[in-house]
Amino acid sequence: MSQLKSRQRLPVARTNGGPRPIRVIIVENHQLVSESLGLLLDGQQDMVVVGKAGSVSEAAALPRQLDPDIVVMDFHLGDGTGRDAAIAMREAFPTVRFVFLSRDGGDNARLAAVEAGASAYVLKSSPASEVIAAIRKAAEGATLISPAMIARLVSRGADRVHMQESLSPREREVLQLLADGIATRQIARQLAISYSTVRTHMRSISAKLGTKSMVSAVVTARELELVN
């Protein structure tokens, strides 16, 4: 992947005496997406892209002089996550607002964005108009993630941590293999344990996840992102 270089712009003068445009930094590790998003935002009369980065380290090194209002942040970056980048960028830009733009619609990613102080979380499959609207609303100080959603994410995160900690390393291993579609006897052979031991682990997993069958246990594990 080619490195995305940050670029600086001086504040854009407005001859009509209007407010300065919304100054945006794009943190995106796919260059084509970054360039396309940059063209889209620069095409808005009230926005200007003042910097770009393609990784957590590049984002953390952006100069204070860029003075952004909004960071449009991808979640999955080559050397970390958008949460990592947002925390690092707070050092240079303490008042900036973050609009996360990601393909990942999972609760783990959304919760991490909330923990990083995201004003919005928008999926990359969303219309361009939704992305632009989210940036404008975030620049006005609005938070587009509802308190109910935040409460649900925090609760789900607590459930995930509790259940993950309740499972033994071997149980997590068995659960992942079951989620991969591996048959019980094959799991026994792969882990070099008896069939009855696998069945014992399965009963324990089901009890700890509060389900009545392993099918339900795997579904619950997927919903809580306990398995890949």
Residue pairs with C-beta under 8 A, 6 or more apart in sequence:
1 29
1 30
1 31
1 54
1 78
2 31
3 54
3 55
3 58
4 28
4 29
4 31
4 34
4 52
4 53
4 54
4 58
5 52
6 25
6 51
6 52
6 53
6 58
6 61
6 62
6 63
6 66
7 49
7 50
7 51
7 52
8 50
8 51
8 63
8 65
8 66
9 23
9 48
9 49
9 50
9 66
11 20
11 23
11 67
12 20
12 21
12 48
14 20
14 21
21 45
21 46
21 47
21 48
22 46
22 47
22 48
22 69
22 70
22 135
22 136
22 139
23 48
23 50
23 66
23 67
23 68
23 69
23 70
24 41
24 47
24 48
24 49
24 50
24 68
24 69
24 70
24 71
24 72
24 135
25 49
25 50
25 51
25 52
25 53
25 59
25 62
25 66
25 68
25 70
25 71
25 72
25 96
26 34
26 37
26 38
26 41
26 49
26 51
26 52
26 53
26 71
26 72
27 52
27 53
27 54
27 58
27 59
27 71
27 72
27 73
27 74
27 77
27 82
27 85
27 89
28 34
28 37
28 52
28 54
28 72
28 74
28 101
29 54
29 55
29 74
29 76
29 77
29 78
30 74
31 54
33 74
33 124
34 52
34 54
37 72
37 101
37 131
38 49
38 52
40 128
40 131
40 132
41 47
41 48
41 49
41 72
41 132
41 135
42 48
42 49
44 132
46 136
47 132
47 135
50 66
50 67
50 68
51 62
51 66
51 68
53 59
53 61
53 62
53 85
54 77
54 78
55 77
55 78
55 79
55 80
55 85
56 77
56 79
56 80
56 81
56 84
56 85
56 88
57 79
59 71
59 77
59 85
59 88
59 89
60 85
60 88
60 89
60 91
60 92
62 89
62 92
63 92
64 92
64 93
66 93
67 93
68 93
68 96
69 96
69 97
69 139
70 96
70 97
70 98
70 99
70 135
70 138
70 139
71 86
71 89
71 93
71 96
71 97
71 98
71 99
72 99
72 101
72 131
72 135
73 82
73 85
73 86
73 98
73 99
73 100
73 101
73 113
73 118
74 82
74 100
74 101
74 102
75 81
75 82
75 83
75 100
75 102
75 104
75 109
75 112
75 113
76 82
76 102
76 103
76 104
76 109
77 84
77 85
81 109
81 112
82 98
82 100
82 102
82 112
82 113
82 116
83 112
83 113
83 115
83 116
86 98
86 113
86 116
86 117
86 118
87 116
89 96
90 96
90 117
97 119
97 138
97 139
97 141
98 113
98 116
98 117
98 118
98 119
98 120
98 138
99 118
99 119
99 120
99 121
99 122
99 131
99 134
99 135
99 138
100 109
100 113
100 118
100 120
100 121
100 122
101 122
101 123
101 124
101 131
102 109
102 121
102 122
102 123
102 124
103 123
103 124
103 125
105 123
106 225
107 153
107 156
107 157
107 160
107 224
107 225
108 157
108 160
108 225
109 121
110 121
110 145
110 149
110 153
111 153
111 154
111 156
111 157
113 121
113 145
114 121
114 145
114 150
114 153
114 154
118 145
119 134
119 137
119 138
119 142
119 143
119 144
119 145
120 134
120 137
120 138
120 143
120 144
120 145
121 144
121 145
122 130
122 131
122 134
134 144
137 144
138 144
156 224
159 224
160 224
160 225
160 226
163 208
163 209
163 224
163 226
164 172
164 224
164 226
166 208
167 175
167 205
167 208
167 226
168 204
170 191
170 201
171 201
171 204
171 205
171 208
172 226
173 191
174 187
174 191
174 198
174 201
174 202
174 205
175 205
175 217
175 218
175 221
175 226
175 227
176 227
176 228
177 187
177 190
177 191
178 187
178 202
178 214
178 217
178 218
179 218
179 221
179 222
179 227
179 228
182 190
184 195
184 198
184 199
184 202
185 195
185 198
187 198
188 194
188 195
188 197
188 198
191 198
202 214
202 217
205 214
205 217
206 212
206 213
206 214
206 216
206 217
209 216
209 217
209 220
209 221
210 220
211 217
211 219
211 220
218 227
220 226
221 227
